Amino acid sequence: MVDRSILSNDLKICVSIYEHDKVLGDKTWLSKLVRELEGEMSRMTISKTLDKLFDLGIIDGHWERTEGKWTRVFQIAGESEDFVRGIYEKVSKA
């Protein structure tokens, strides 16, 4: 389990996306992040943070049919993967 409590909202989302994609081998989309981060941040905060992470080029996404509807699936952009992996490794050891 990863202790995200010390991270900013931006990094909480990045670590969650990284963990699902690279460690657990599954996909991440908005409603899944909202369920996972419930109590830590609101849906609006998650949405705004995702927009910022897209603008900064830290995350990337593509449209895919998931749970019977089209949704945008997120992953860490290639250039940011080493940075996010380092953070993930630090907080997962804590």
C-alpha positions as CSV (number, residue, x, y, z in Angstrom):
1,M,0.0,0.0,0.0
2,V,1.2,3.5,-0.8
3,D,1.0,6.3,1.8
4,R,0.0,9.3,-0.3
5,S,-0.8,11.5,2.7
6,I,2.4,13.5,2.4
7,L,1.9,14.3,-1.3
8,S,0.3,17.3,-3.0
9,N,-2.9,16.6,-4.9
10,D,-1.0,16.7,-8.2
11,L,1.4,14.0,-7.0
12,K,-1.4,11.9,-5.4
13,I,-3.1,11.6,-8.7
14,C,0.2,10.9,-10.5
15,V,1.1,8.2,-8.1
16,S,-2.3,6.6,-8.3
17,I,-2.2,6.6,-12.1
18,Y,1.3,5.1,-12.1
19,E,0.4,2.5,-9.6
20,H,-2.6,1.3,-11.6
21,D,-0.8,1.4,-14.9
22,K,2.7,0.1,-14.1
23,V,2.3,-1.9,-10.8
24,L,-1.2,-3.4,-11.0
25,G,-1.5,-3.5,-14.8
26,D,-5.0,-2.0,-15.0
27,K,-6.5,1.2,-16.3
28,T,-7.4,4.5,-14.6
29,W,-10.1,7.0,-15.5
30,L,-11.9,9.9,-13.8
31,S,-14.6,8.0,-11.9
32,K,-12.1,5.4,-10.7
33,L,-9.9,8.2,-9.3
34,V,-12.9,9.8,-7.7
35,R,-13.7,6.5,-5.9
36,E,-10.1,5.9,-4.9
37,L,-9.4,9.4,-3.6
38,E,-12.8,9.8,-1.9
39,G,-12.3,11.7,1.4
40,E,-9.0,13.1,0.2
41,M,-10.2,15.4,-2.5
42,S,-13.4,16.3,-4.3
43,R,-14.3,15.3,-7.9
44,M,-13.9,19.0,-8.9
45,T,-10.4,19.1,-7.5
46,I,-9.5,15.8,-9.3
47,S,-10.8,17.1,-12.5
48,K,-9.0,20.5,-12.3
49,T,-5.8,18.7,-11.3
50,L,-6.0,16.3,-14.3
51,D,-6.4,19.3,-16.6
52,K,-3.3,20.9,-15.1
53,L,-1.3,17.6,-15.4
54,F,-2.4,17.3,-19.1
55,D,-1.4,20.9,-19.7
56,L,2.0,20.3,-18.1
57,G,2.5,17.1,-20.2
58,I,2.9,14.9,-17.1
59,I,-0.1,12.7,-18.0
60,D,-1.5,11.5,-21.3
61,G,-4.8,9.8,-22.2
62,H,-6.7,8.1,-24.8
63,W,-10.4,7.3,-25.3
64,E,-11.4,3.8,-24.7
65,R,-14.7,1.9,-24.1
66,T,-14.6,1.0,-20.4
67,E,-17.5,-0.3,-18.2
68,G,-19.8,0.0,-21.2
69,K,-19.1,3.6,-22.0
70,W,-16.4,5.7,-23.7
71,T,-14.0,7.2,-21.2
72,R,-10.6,8.8,-21.2
73,V,-8.0,6.4,-19.8
74,F,-4.9,8.0,-18.2
75,Q,-1.3,7.1,-18.1
76,I,1.9,8.9,-17.1
77,A,3.6,10.6,-20.2
78,G,6.9,9.0,-21.2
79,E,9.0,12.0,-20.2
80,S,7.6,12.1,-16.7
81,E,7.6,8.4,-15.9
82,D,11.0,8.3,-14.2
83,F,10.1,11.2,-12.0
84,V,6.7,9.7,-10.9
85,R,8.3,6.2,-10.5
86,G,10.8,7.8,-8.1
87,I,8.1,9.4,-6.0
88,Y,6.1,6.2,-6.0
89,E,9.1,4.2,-4.8
90,K,9.7,6.7,-2.0
91,V,6.2,6.8,-0.7
92,S,5.6,3.0,-1.1
93,K,8.6,2.4,1.2
94,A,7.4,4.7,3.9
